[in-house]
Amino acid sequence: MLRVAVVGSGPSGVYTAQALLNQSLVPEVRVHVLDRLPTPYGLVRYGVAPDHEKIKSLQNSLRAVLEDERVTFVGHVQIGGADGVPPACLAELYHAVVYCVGAAADRPLAVPGEDLPGSWSATRFVSWYSAHPDIAPDGFALHARSAVVIGVGNVAVDVARILARGADELRTTDVPRAALGVLAGSRVREVHIAGRRGPSQARFTTKELRELGALPGARVVVDPAELAMDPAYAAQEGLPLPAVVRRNLEVLRGWSAQREPAVSDAVRRIRLRFFLRPAELLERGGRVAGVRFARTAPDGAGGVQDTGAYEDVEAQLVLRAVGYRGVELPGLPFDPVRGTVPHAAGRVLRDGAPSPGEYVAGWIKRGPTGVIGSNRSCAKETVASLIEDAPLLVRRPAAEDPLAVLRAWGLRPVEWDGWLSIERAEAALGRSLGRGPVKIPDWQGLLAAARGEEG
């Protein structure tokens, strides 16, 4: 029997487990899916916007894999770090270990003022309204009237949409009650989404873009002069543009033709801005007060260059959404430039050579690229390498009962029954509030629910 540990229960981890179950060359496989959190699903639970019900429903297909009798969910187990199980010790318990730990950090802007109070990573904001237990439930206060979101990808659009959406519309979702209360009292009336390049190079999808225009009580404002600066926009009819770019430009063209709404507390404005590079975050009274942007322009080679002009945008809240980055896991090799673990077709490389029994999949393998479905083919490649190595791997010693060893080491794993208890507790919490299931946002509450204790 081949015993495999998969570290991470997000899409890449579960797709890795699924690929192990679906292969036919090794008939007997047992998979333990380990996670630092007592809850499964990774970014599907803690990264997908609460109003994206269709994407969140992916949990159902992930759930089917985790409920397979050959798979065991093992939550609340930290791998690596000062308080975690070292990778070398984990390797002694299993024939193979696949690390699917994602990309947990955000990319910095590297500009003056970035660390001012009121300047946050979009990752942290998403974690807050998604009830991630690492973020305090009262971790945000939305007293700002103007917010700037730096970045033009789907994460930027997500956080802008949450800022502009009314709390009543989110009441039907699983947003934690503390966050819902803060959003209900939000004073934000203007949200700027800014990118240093043009609209044809923006990374958002057309579906996400159109959702901004469908928000009740919000209007999208686009400057036609900024659109006209984009060579692809100006020559749209004669260029073989990708379909998503063409659709995005059509949506933006329609918005640019609309009259800008008058300033009003009843209408939130979402301004999509282009050719603006953040140069500095401005300060007033010890807090962020705005963003100084350097105006850019196309350089004729597909990039942009500074024009020497600057524009200041008032903002009391700045959210940075310029990408994710992998974090080094102590005990594993790490490429600090790429933010990934060095590998060959998923085999971890130590000093340039494959390390027997160690593998990677997902963002920690290839970087934060692609959509959720991209993890499926990535996992299949890694599992193909693992199965090719299986005749040698099964000769390695492995524990008959790795969970017993983890408990002997002082850990208190949360298994699938514990997760089901959390689900029941969240459903009960929602009923008590007259809502559907509501997420428990803190470690103490999650672990108490996993043990079946009354909240």
N, C-alpha and C positions, 0 to 999 in steps of 0.2 A: 504493500500500500504506500502511495506517495502522499506525504503530509506536507501541505503548503500553507504558509502564513502570508496573507495579503494585508499590508499595513495601509489602512485608509478605506473608508466605506462609502466614498463618493462614487460618481459614475465610473471613473477609471478603475477603482478597486473592485466594484461589483461586476463590471464588464470583464475584468481579469478572472474573477471567480467563475463567471458564466463560461468563458472560453475554456477554462480548465474542466468544467463539467461536460462541455460539449465535445471535447476531443475524444478520439476513440483509440488512440495508441496505448494509453495507460488506463486500463479498465477501472482500477480502484484508486480513487483520489479523495482525500478529505481536505477541506479548506477551512481555515480559521480566518475570518475577516476581522482584523483588529482596528480599533479606533480610539483616539485619545478622549473623544466625547462619549457620553453614555447613549448617544442618539446616532442612528445611521443616516446615510444619504448625503453627507458632506454639503457641497455647494447647492445641491437641489433643495435642501432644507434651509440652509443659511446664506444662500447667495442669490437665489431666484426671487424676484420681486413678488410680494404677497398678492398683488393683483394679476399675476400671470398664472392663472389657474391651470391652463393647458400644459404649460411646461412643468409646473409643480406636480401634475398628475403622473409624471415620469416615475415618481416614487412607487407607483403600483407595479411597474415592470421590474424595478430594482428589488422591490419587496419579494417578488416571486423567486428571485435567485437566492436571497437571504433566507427564505423559508424552506429551501431544498434541504432534505435530510442529510446531504453530504456537506452542508455548509453550516458553520457555527459563527454567529455574530459575537464578538468579544469586545464590548465597549469599556470605556473608562480605564484604558491601558495606555500609558504614555511610553512611546519608544524613543530612546535617545534623550539627551539633556540630563541635567543634574539629578532629577527625581525619576527618570525613566529607565526602562530596561535597555541596556546597551545593545546595539545590533549584534555584537559578537555573542552575547548571551542568548539572544533570540535565535541566532543561527544554530545553537546547540539543541533547540527544541524541535526544529522542523528540518525536513530535507531541503526545502527551498523557501526563501522569503522574497516576496515581490513588494517593493516600496511604491505606493501610489499616494504620496503625501501632498500632491498639488503644489501650488505656488502661493504661500500664505501672506507674503509681504506685498506692499504696494510700491510702485516706483516713485521716488521723490522728484520734485521739480528742480531741486538744486538752485533755488533763487533766494535772495535775501528776504527775510520775513516769513519764510515758510512755516516756522515753528510758533508763530504768534497765536495766542488764544483766539479761537474762532476759525482757525485753519485746520482742516481735518482731511484725512484720506477718505475717499469715497468708500473704500473697503470697510472702514470703521463705521461709517454711517449706515451702510447696508447691513453690517453685523448687528447694529443697534436695533433697527426696525425689524430685523429677522430674529431677534431674541437669542443671539449667540451668547452663551453664558460667560464668555470672557469679557464682555462689554457690560458695564453697569447699566441696569434698566433706566436709571436717571442720568445717563451719560450725555444727553444732548438737551439743549434749551434753544428753541427757535424764536428768539426775540428779534432776529434780524428782519429788516424789511426788504433788503436786496441780497441775493445770493449769487455767487459765481461758481459754476461747475466747469472745471478745466479739463477738456477732453471731449472728443466727438465720437465715442464708441457707444455700445449698448449700455454699458454701466453708467456712463454720463447721462444718457437719456433716462435710464431707470430712476436715478436719484432725483433728477429734475422733475420727473413725473410725480414721484412721491411728494416732493415739496409743493407741487402745484395742485395735487389732488386733494379734495375735501376729505376730512376725517370720516364723515358719514359714509362715503363710498368705500372706505377701508374697513368699516365696521363688520362687514360680512367676511373678512379675511381672518387669518390667524395672527395678525399683528398683536404683540403683547399689549396689555392694557395701559402700561405706563407710557409706551411709545405712542399709542393711539391718543392718550390724553395730551401729550405734548404736541402732536400734529394738529389736534383740534384747536389748541390755543396758539398755533403758529401765526406770526405776524408777517411772514414772507409774502410779498405781493409781486416781486419781480425776480425772475430767475434767468441768468445769462448762461448759455452754454457756449464755450469759446474753444476754438481750435486754431493751431498755428498755420494749418494748411487750408486748402480750398474745399468746397463742398463735394467735389468729385473724388476727393481723397479721404473723406470721412468714413469711419468704420461702422456706423450704425446700419442696421437693416431697415428696409422700407417699412416693415410692419411696426417696428419700434418707433420709427419716425412718425408714422401716421397716428399712432396712439396719442402723441402730444396734441394733435389737432382735434382729437375727439374728447378731450377733457372738459367736463362741464365747468363753466365759470373761469375758463382760461383761454387765452388767445396767443397764437404763435406769431412772432414778429420776425421778419427776415428783411435785411437791407438789400435791395436789388443791386446797389452799387458793388457790394461785396460779392454777390453772385457773378456779376459781370467781369470781375477780375479773374475768374477761373477760366483758363483757355478751353477746357472741356465743356464748360457751360456755354461759352460764347459760340463755340463751333459744334454744338451738340448734334445737330442734324447730320453733319458730315463725318462724324467719328464713330468707329465701331466700339462703342462703350459697352462694358459689362452691363447686363440687364439690371442688376441692383443699383448701379450708379445712375443709369438712365431714369429708373423709377424714382430714385431719391431726388434727382434734379427736377423732375416734373412736379413732385410734391412741393419742393422749395420754391419753384417758380410760381405755383399757385398762391402760396402764402405771401410771397413778396409783392403780389399784385393787390393785396388787401390793404385797406386803410388801417393805420395803427390805432388801436382803441385809446380813448382818453384815460388819463390816470384815474383809477377808481379802486376803492377797497373791495368792491364787489367782483372785480375782474383781475385775475392774476395774469401777468404778461410773461411769456417765455420767449426770450430773445436768442435766436441762433446766430452766433457770430463766427466769422471766418477771417483767416489771415491775421490772427492776433497771437503773439507769442508772449507768455507771461515772463516779465523781466524782474518784477519785485512785488511783494505784498506790502501794502501801505499800512501804517500804524497810526492809531489815534487812541489816547487814553489807555495804552498798554494792550490794545486788542487790534485785530485786523479791521481795517476801515475801507479797504479797496484793493484793487489789483492794477498795477501799472503794466500795460501791454506794449510791446514793441510791434509796430505795424510791419507785416511782412508782405511780400509780393512774389508771384511766380518767378523762378530764375531761368526759365526756358529749358531746363533739363529734368523736369519732373519734381523738383524740390521748391523750396522757398528761400528768400533772402531778406534780411532786414532792410527797411527803407530809410531808417534814420528818424522816422516819426514815432511818436508815442501817444497812447490814449489811456487815461485813467478811468476805471469803472468803479463806482462806489459799491461796496459790499461789506456787510457785517458777518457774513458766513462765506467761506471758501471751501469747496470740496474738490479734491484732486483725484481725477479719474484718468490717469495716463498709463495704466497698465499694472499687471501683477508681476511678482518676481519670486522665484524659488528661494527657500531658506535652507541653509546648511543643516543637515541632520548629523549631530556629532556621532562619529563612528563610521560614517560613509564618506567616500571621496566626493568632492564638490568642485565644480567649475564656477568661480565667483564672477567671471565675465558673462557667461551665459545664464547663470542661475540655475543650473541643472546638474544632475549626477552624470559623469562620463559613462558612456555605455556603447555597446555594439549590438544592435538589434535587440536591445533590452537587457543584455548581459552587463552587469556593473563591471567597470574596468578599474582595477587598482594597479597603478604604475604601468598602465597601458595594456595589461593582460586581464582577461575575464576572471572574475572572482567566483569560484564554484559556489552555486547555491544562492547567489545574490542577483536580483533583477529589479528593474524599474519599469513603470508604465505611467502614462498620463503626463501632466504638465511638468513634473519633476524630471521626466525623461526628455521631453521635446520642447519645453518652454510653454508659456501661456498662450497657445495659439489654437485656433479652431473652435468649433462649437461642441456642445455636449456629445453629440454623436461621433465626433472625431476620436473620442476615447475608445470606441469599439474596435476600430482597425488597429489602433496603437496597442491595445491590450492583446489582440490576436497575434500581432508580431512577437510580443514578448513571450506569450504562452507557447508559441511555436518553438522559440529558442529553448524555453524551459523543458518542454516535452522532448526535444531533441537530446537534451542533457540528462533526461530522466534515468536511463540505465546506470549512469554513474551516481546520480543523486541518491537513488534508493539504497545504495551501499553505505551511505553516511549514517551515523547514528542519529536517532530522533526519539523524542520522548513519546511514550505511549499515551500519556495524558498531560499535554502541555498546560492545560488550565490548572491542574493540581499543582504543577510546579510554580505557576504564576501566583497562585494563592499562598504557597509556601514561602514565596518571596515577599509576602505582605501586601499584595495587590488584592483589590476587591472588584473583579470584573463584573460588568453588567451584561448579562446574556439576553437572548431574544425575549424571554419572559419579562425581564426587567424593562425592556423597551416597550413591550405591550402594556405594562403597567403605567409607563409615562404617557402613552397614547390615551389610556383611559382617564388618567388624571387631567390631561389637557382637554379632553372632551367634557369632563365634569366641570372644569373651570369655565369653559365656554358656556355651558348651560346655566351656570350660576350668574353669568353676565348677560344672559339673553342672546348669546351669539353661538356660532359654530365653535369647533375646537380652537382654543387660544393657547399659544405656546407659553411654556414655563421658561422664564428668561434667566434663571440663575442656577449655579451649580448645586447649591444646597437643596433647592426645590426639585431639581431633576433627580438627584440621587435619592432624596426622600421618596419621590414618586416611584422610582425604580424598585425601592424596597417595599412598596405598597403602603407607605405611611400616609396618614391623613395630612392634607395641606392646611 
